[in-house]
Amino acid sequence: MLRIAVVGSGPSGVYTAQGLVQQTRVPGIRVHVLDRLPCPYGLVRYGVAPDHEKIKSLQHNLRGVLTDERITFLGNVEAGAPGLAPAELLELYHAVVYCVGASRDRRLGIPGEELPGSYSATDFVSWYSAHPDAPAGDFTGPALTARSAVVIGVGNVAVDVARILARSAGELRPTDVPQGALGALAVSAVREVHMVGRRGPSQARFTTKELRELGALPSAAAVVDPAELALDPVYGSPAAAAALPVVQRRNLEVLRGWAADGAREAERRIALRFFLRPVELLERDGRVAAVRFERTAPDGEGGVRGTDRYEDVPAQLVLRAVGYRGEPLPGLPFDDRAGTVPHTAGRVLRDGLPSPGEYVAGWIKRGPTGVIGTNRPCARETVESLLADAPALAARQPAEEDPVARLRAAGHRPVPWPGWLAIEEAEAALGASLGRRSVKIPDWEGLLAAAGEAGRPGPAAS
């Protein structure tokens, strides 16, 4: 029997575990799914916006996998410092598959980026998603006293944060957004949200469904400048637009419709801006007051060039949403340029050679690309590599018969599946006490207390 650890319980980890136990070539595989957090589901719980209930319902599918009798969920167990080193995990399991995602945001690298009022969109998402590591005070003080916000980026994360800023508290109340975030958003002064990209609309990364949602908000109007759309050579060429991938083609159709209809009257406004590259955040009274952009133009090769023309957009809140990158996991090799663990078909490479028993899947394997469904083929490739290695893996006997007992003896306090169910019950009770549906618990102390005795803080929760 092979005993395998999957590190990470987001979609890539769950799909990996599912592929391992549902295959028929190697009988008797048992999987422990380890997660640093006491809660499963990864970015489906902590990255999908609270008003995207259809996508969040994917948790039901992931739940079905994690309740398989051949799979054991163990939350509150961290791989890497200060938790379990990769070498320690290999002592406990025949193989380890790392599905740890890409948690670090990319920076702009411009003057003023460190000013108060300038934040990572990742931190904003973590805050309204109740991630226990979110900086709790960042968005409950001066940040949401801003009248004008700039979101730098034109991908789905940028669309999410712009939409949350533009929604009313009444629209968010039926979701599981934590009570503190709901209260802060209820008194938010933000009335203008500018979502800005350095390239043109035909190169934006958002999907059409998310884009259309911006135009359907009850209390906000989405606007676009026809003159900026016209700067895109594809926009004015029906033949060129017809040759675009279907998502980009539909995006242009949506934007063209907004430009033709003009802005409707609304409490808030979301302005989509293109061909503007941020060059500096400007300060007033010790906080960010505006973003200076350089106007760009197509360079004829799919990129843009500067034009030495500048525009200052007033903003007391700036959120950068220009991508993610992986972080090194102590004890694993790491390609800092790519932000991934070096591998061949999911087999971790050490000094250019496959490391026996070590594998990767998900963003830490391929980089932060694709949608949730992209994790299925990615996990499948890694599972195939592991199954091909199964005879060699089975020849090595792990040091401990019961990894959970070893973890507890070392001072870790794993939260098993019943502990997670207790957290779910506590969140449902919290929601009921507030006259809402289930409401997320936003802090480590509350989550571990809800999990009960199994969730008492250990080294993995420090």
C-alpha atoms as one frame of an Amber mdcrd trajectory, in Angstrom:
protein
   0.000   0.000   0.000   1.306   3.437  -0.948   0.809   6.259   1.535   0.970
   9.649  -0.164   0.845  13.194   1.199  -0.736  15.937  -0.883   0.243  19.363
   0.449  -2.571  21.811  -0.250  -6.343  21.291  -0.322  -7.276  23.698  -3.098
  -8.489  22.430  -6.483  -5.059  21.194  -7.641  -4.510  19.250  -4.409  -8.006
  17.777  -4.344  -7.861  16.794  -8.036  -4.488  15.150  -7.387  -5.877  13.187
  -4.437  -8.913  12.196  -6.487  -6.762  10.976  -9.373  -4.618   8.888  -7.023
  -7.449   7.036  -5.300  -9.715   6.589  -8.314  -7.134   5.017 -10.617  -7.002
   1.214 -10.853  -3.383   0.525 -11.853  -1.925   0.716  -8.323  -4.313  -0.696
  -5.704  -4.445   0.367  -2.072  -3.292   3.972  -2.309  -4.123   6.104   0.721
  -3.794   9.894   0.680  -3.365  12.432   3.456  -4.281  15.942   2.274  -2.353
  18.434   4.417  -3.143  22.131   4.598  -1.553  24.968   6.544  -5.023  26.320
   7.281  -7.620  24.499   9.397 -10.075  24.896   6.483  -9.997  23.106   3.118
 -10.631  24.296  -0.465  -7.803  26.813  -0.875  -8.632  29.668  -3.240 -12.185
  28.426  -3.721 -12.797  29.470  -0.100 -10.288  32.303   0.158  -9.909  33.659
  -3.374 -13.307  33.476  -5.070 -15.275  36.658  -4.402 -18.160  36.225  -1.926
 -20.742  37.306  -4.526 -19.666  34.557  -6.949 -21.790  31.857  -5.405 -21.866
  29.624  -8.484 -18.079  29.296  -8.488 -17.977  28.945  -4.703 -20.406  26.018
  -5.032 -17.447  24.055  -6.371 -16.736  23.440  -2.681 -19.469  20.791  -2.780
 -17.538  18.846  -5.438 -14.256  19.175  -3.555 -16.025  18.079  -0.391 -17.155
  14.880  -2.091 -13.536  14.001  -2.815 -12.214  14.842   0.650 -14.848  12.652
   2.332 -13.677   9.575   0.399 -12.661   6.927   2.959  -9.278   6.574   1.269
  -8.490  10.271   1.815  -7.740  11.951   5.156  -7.841  15.726   5.546  -5.391
  17.208   8.066  -5.590  20.974   8.460  -3.323  23.193  10.557  -0.260  21.319
   9.268   2.341  23.446   7.513   5.001  22.199   5.141   8.287  24.087   5.265
   9.546  26.366   8.031   8.334  26.518  10.756   6.433  23.312   9.984   7.421
  20.019   8.428  10.482  20.074   6.172  10.267  18.129   2.901  12.812  15.638
   4.236  10.570  14.991   7.267   7.532  14.436   5.056   9.457  11.869   3.003
  10.160  10.001   6.222   6.413   9.696   6.814   5.127   9.032   3.302   6.117
   7.065   0.208   5.622  10.226  -1.860   4.687  13.884  -1.407   2.876  16.046
  -3.973   3.168  19.801  -3.364   0.130  21.785  -4.518   0.835  24.994  -2.636
  -0.232  27.593  -5.199   1.306  31.017  -5.778   0.540  33.325  -2.884   2.856
  36.283  -3.487   1.607  39.212  -5.548   3.715  40.929  -8.188   4.797  44.468
  -7.406   4.738  47.514  -9.662   8.281  48.603  -8.855   7.505  52.335  -9.063
   8.110  55.280  -6.697   5.450  55.741  -4.039   4.321  52.119  -4.020   4.926
  51.932  -0.265   2.741  54.938   0.571  -0.174  54.428   2.973  -3.243  53.801
   0.862  -1.353  51.597  -1.621  -2.073  47.888  -1.251  -1.891  44.554  -2.941
  -5.206  43.356  -4.362  -4.206  40.011  -2.831  -4.461  41.557   0.638  -7.822
  43.123  -0.185  -9.164  39.776  -1.445  -7.848  38.029   1.679  -9.573  40.634
   3.861 -13.023  40.344   2.326 -12.616  36.554   2.057 -11.789  36.244   5.809
  -8.365  34.671   5.329  -6.862  34.367   8.832  -3.540  35.813   7.620  -5.167
  38.961   6.203  -3.906  42.228   7.713  -7.058  42.887   9.738  -6.760  46.656
  10.171  -5.693  47.706   6.677  -9.152  48.212   5.210 -11.166  49.174   8.280
  -9.485  52.556   8.793  -8.510  55.333   6.379  -8.406  53.145   3.248 -12.157
  53.130   2.634 -12.517  56.834   3.374 -11.178  57.290  -0.172 -13.514  58.863
  -2.700 -11.546  57.570  -5.676  -9.821  54.196  -6.028  -7.499  52.946  -8.760
  -7.189  49.236  -9.489  -4.100  48.580 -11.597  -4.630  45.536 -13.793  -7.255
  44.210 -16.194  -7.595  40.557 -15.179 -10.330  38.803 -13.227  -8.807  39.705
  -9.848  -8.955  43.376 -10.826 -12.582  42.939 -11.884 -13.396  41.230  -8.569
 -11.944  43.950  -6.364 -13.493  46.721  -8.482 -16.876  45.021  -8.232 -16.655
  44.551  -4.453 -15.703  48.228  -4.023 -18.707  49.229  -6.107 -21.299  47.003
  -4.449 -23.567  48.247  -1.690 -23.647  46.592   1.720 -27.155  45.382   0.964
 -25.873  43.484  -2.050 -23.102  41.840  -0.005 -25.128  41.044   3.095 -26.523
  37.739   1.704 -22.975  36.455   1.089 -20.503  34.937   3.572 -18.325  38.081
   3.676 -17.081  38.486   7.273 -19.018  40.885   9.475 -16.108  43.277   9.973
 -15.541  43.636   6.224 -19.281  44.079   5.629 -19.402  46.857   8.198 -16.391
  48.632   6.691 -17.754  48.372   3.150 -21.130  49.663   4.354 -19.562  53.010
   5.277 -17.074  53.108   2.389 -16.784  56.529   0.778 -15.537  55.131  -2.538
 -17.600  56.494  -5.428 -15.135  56.284  -8.331 -13.247  53.120  -9.250 -10.758
  53.283 -12.119  -9.583  49.914 -13.483  -6.495  50.582 -15.591  -4.433  48.517
 -18.042  -1.203  49.407 -19.810  -2.295  47.697 -23.026  -5.477  47.745 -25.072
  -8.892  46.148 -24.592  -8.136  43.352 -27.048  -5.308  42.211 -24.736  -7.141
  42.418 -21.414  -7.130  39.225 -19.342 -10.611  39.342 -17.811 -13.247  36.891
 -18.976 -16.463  38.068 -20.596 -18.745  36.809 -17.840 -16.868  38.817 -15.214
 -16.743  41.883 -17.458 -20.500  41.795 -18.060 -21.108  41.662 -14.321 -19.579
  45.130 -13.996 -22.263  46.457 -16.310 -25.077  44.834 -14.339 -24.364  46.169
 -10.850 -27.481  47.733  -9.295 -25.691  50.662  -7.684 -22.791  51.290 -10.074
 -22.384  52.232 -13.738 -19.548  50.873 -15.894 -18.115  53.394 -18.345 -15.449
  53.331 -21.028 -13.948  56.096 -23.156 -14.560  55.443 -26.889 -11.384  57.362
 -27.701  -9.278  54.936 -25.645 -10.940  51.944 -27.270 -10.127  53.417 -30.669
  -6.407  53.427 -29.811  -6.481  49.631 -30.138  -5.843  48.767 -33.814  -7.968
  45.638 -33.454 -10.954  47.576 -32.150 -11.531  49.437 -35.412 -10.850  46.484
 -37.689 -13.707  43.960 -38.009 -11.398  41.502 -39.750  -8.761  41.701 -37.011
 -11.416  41.458 -34.287 -12.914  38.371 -35.950  -9.512  36.674 -35.751  -9.246
  37.144 -31.974  -9.858  34.285 -29.537 -13.536  34.111 -28.641 -13.138  35.636
 -25.138 -11.290  38.722 -26.381 -13.749  39.116 -29.255 -16.717  39.049 -26.886
 -14.972  41.449 -24.517 -14.680  43.975 -27.334 -18.366  43.563 -28.132 -19.282
  44.305 -24.508 -17.032  47.370 -24.371 -18.328  48.609 -27.717 -21.863  48.388
 -26.362 -20.951  50.371 -23.247 -19.254  53.041 -25.348 -22.326  53.364 -27.567
 -24.835  53.475 -24.693 -23.001  55.991 -22.534 -23.073  56.084 -18.725 -26.318
  55.720 -16.786 -26.974  57.534 -13.532 -25.733  55.556 -10.519 -24.375  56.003
  -7.006 -20.935  54.767  -8.042 -18.952  54.639 -11.254 -16.443  52.087 -12.582
 -14.261  53.501 -15.353 -12.283  51.067 -17.489  -9.110  52.717 -18.783  -6.596
  51.422 -21.330  -3.128  52.277 -22.677  -1.970  53.784 -19.390   1.180  52.576
 -17.596   1.688  53.532 -13.920   4.957  55.346 -13.324   4.531  56.875  -9.848
   2.164  57.115  -6.907   1.858  60.737  -5.797   1.677  61.756  -2.142  -0.293
  64.316  -0.164  -0.366  64.599   3.629   1.611  61.373   3.976  -0.774  59.198
   1.923  -1.274  58.319  -1.718  -3.284  61.035  -3.491  -3.016  60.160  -7.175
  -1.443  57.803  -9.694   0.693  59.214 -12.477   0.298  57.245 -15.698   2.200
  57.423 -18.947   0.064  57.114 -22.045   1.183  54.106 -24.080   0.648  53.169
 -27.709   0.805  49.855 -29.593   4.326  49.050 -30.764   3.213  46.891 -33.685
   4.642  43.734 -32.114   1.946  42.948 -29.567   3.354  45.202 -26.862   3.249
  48.899 -26.058   5.686  51.790 -26.029   5.763  54.947 -23.976   4.705  58.261
 -25.501   6.109  60.730 -22.929   2.575  61.993 -22.288   1.283  61.727 -18.736
  -1.991  61.805 -16.850  -2.613  61.983 -13.114  -5.659  60.098 -11.860  -6.788
  61.141  -8.345  -6.862  58.180  -5.975  -6.705  57.847  -2.216  -6.775  54.042
  -2.513  -4.617  52.056  -4.960  -4.832  48.289  -5.404  -2.316  46.516  -7.621
  -3.637  43.413  -9.393  -0.856  42.594 -11.822  -0.408  38.896 -11.128   0.884
  36.324  -8.661   4.076  34.358  -8.270   5.077  31.350  -6.244   7.107  31.526
  -3.062  10.011  29.212  -2.221   9.143  26.361   0.127  12.120  25.794   2.435
  13.743  22.507   1.531  12.464  22.386  -2.060  14.352  23.649  -5.099  12.918
  26.819  -6.602  13.272  28.689  -9.881  13.073  32.298  -8.731  12.742  33.658
 -12.254   9.717  31.502 -13.091   8.337  31.433  -9.539   7.916  27.648  -9.738
   9.526  24.435  -8.543  11.628  22.921 -11.357  10.105  19.665 -12.575   9.628
  17.268 -15.446   6.009  16.175 -15.910   5.442  16.931 -12.221   8.572  15.167
 -10.909  10.589  17.602  -8.773  14.104  18.132 -10.103  17.075  18.503  -7.798
  20.290  19.437  -9.600  18.565  18.546 -12.853  17.554  15.031 -11.809  14.164
  13.719 -10.605  14.001  13.600  -6.814  12.480  10.240  -5.769   9.098  10.656
  -4.113   8.720  14.441  -4.670   6.143  15.898  -7.065   4.316  19.154  -7.810
   0.962  20.142  -9.284  -0.978  23.375  -9.738   0.443  26.901  -9.814   3.691
  25.977  -8.064   4.237  23.608 -10.993   3.138  25.673 -13.999   2.858  29.246
 -12.712  -0.334  31.248 -11.986  -2.105  30.552 -15.265  -5.437  29.117 -16.305
  -8.778  28.771 -14.572  -9.889  26.310 -11.876 -10.524  23.603 -14.473  -6.944
  23.890 -15.758  -5.861  22.118 -12.579  -7.448  18.838 -13.717  -5.094  18.028
 -16.613  -2.193  19.455 -14.629  -2.943  17.094 -11.722  -3.528  14.205 -14.115
  -0.036  14.556 -15.593   1.563  14.534 -12.139  -0.523  11.516 -11.048   0.589
   9.625 -14.166   4.234  10.317 -13.319   3.741   9.151  -9.737   1.959   5.966
 -10.805   4.758   5.169 -13.233   7.198   5.498 -10.319   5.025   3.417  -7.956
   7.184   0.231  -7.942  10.260   2.205  -6.889   8.281   4.216  -4.350   6.819
   1.068  -2.773  10.292  -0.358  -2.215  10.966   2.262   0.458   9.172   1.837
   3.775   8.230   5.070   5.640   9.673   5.443   9.110   6.300   5.638  10.880
   3.200   3.513  10.582   0.976   6.381  11.749   2.012   9.835  10.486  -0.705
  11.561  12.531   0.683  10.159  15.774   4.144  11.368  14.730   2.765  14.843
  14.037   1.067  15.037  17.427   4.159  13.750  19.208   6.158  16.546  17.546
   3.742  19.145  18.951   1.588  19.723  15.871  -2.175  19.920  16.312  -3.773
  18.673  13.100  -7.395  19.644  12.498  -9.118  16.569  11.046 -12.302  16.571
   8.995 -14.599  16.644  12.066 -12.755  19.778  13.209 -13.528  21.425   9.881
 -17.179  20.404  10.193 -17.207  22.075  13.613 -15.882  25.273  11.993 -18.690
  25.094   9.431 -21.255  24.730  12.226 -19.749  27.675  14.115 -19.891  29.860
  10.987 -23.524  28.903  10.405 -24.315  29.788  14.021 -22.467  33.096  13.685
 -24.494  33.953  10.603 -27.760  33.065  12.323 -26.872  35.294  15.289 -26.386
  38.198  12.869 -29.533  37.528  10.878 -27.440  36.380   7.930 -26.500  33.173
   6.237 -23.255  31.444   7.200 -20.577  34.048   7.958 -16.871  33.265   7.853
 -14.707  33.380  10.960 -11.788  35.659   9.996  -9.029  34.855  12.508  -6.806
  31.982  13.608  -7.977  32.072  17.204 -11.640  31.846  16.245 -11.099  29.087
  13.688  -9.030  26.931  16.011 -11.417  27.468  18.908 -14.309  26.396  16.692
 -12.393  23.299  15.591 -12.229  22.147  19.210  -9.580  20.156  20.979  -8.008
  18.966  17.742  -7.420  22.536  16.695  -5.382  23.841  19.607  -2.525  25.948
  18.155   0.706  24.098  17.539   3.871  24.920  15.571   1.947  24.903  12.301
  -0.340  27.709  13.395   2.306  30.030  14.732
